[in-house]
Amino acid sequence: MVEQLTEAGILLGVGMSVVFTFLTLLIVGIHAIAWFCRTFPSPEQTPDIRPQQTQNNNKKASSTVSPEIAAAITAAVHTHRHTTSK
């Protein structure tokens, strides 16, 4: 019985050590990759700060909703509130 407990303890210690070592190496690797990416950014990832000069910049998109759609939404909300409030 004591031999089995000793073997289980050794197995527990080895397993936990392996998992701890793996997770430590994983975290160190992630930090190393993050440091490398911050230190040496690729040219494709640099943001283009210049504003786009197009003819559509002066035009605003119409964000109005047609009255028929607004009425349908209002009716749906009204129906939903009255059917679920019971």
ABEGO torsion letter per residue (X at the ends): XAAAAAAAAAAAAAAAAAAAAAAAAAAAAAAAAAAAAAABBBAAABBBABBBBBAAAABBBBABBBAAAAAAAAAAAAAAAAAAAX
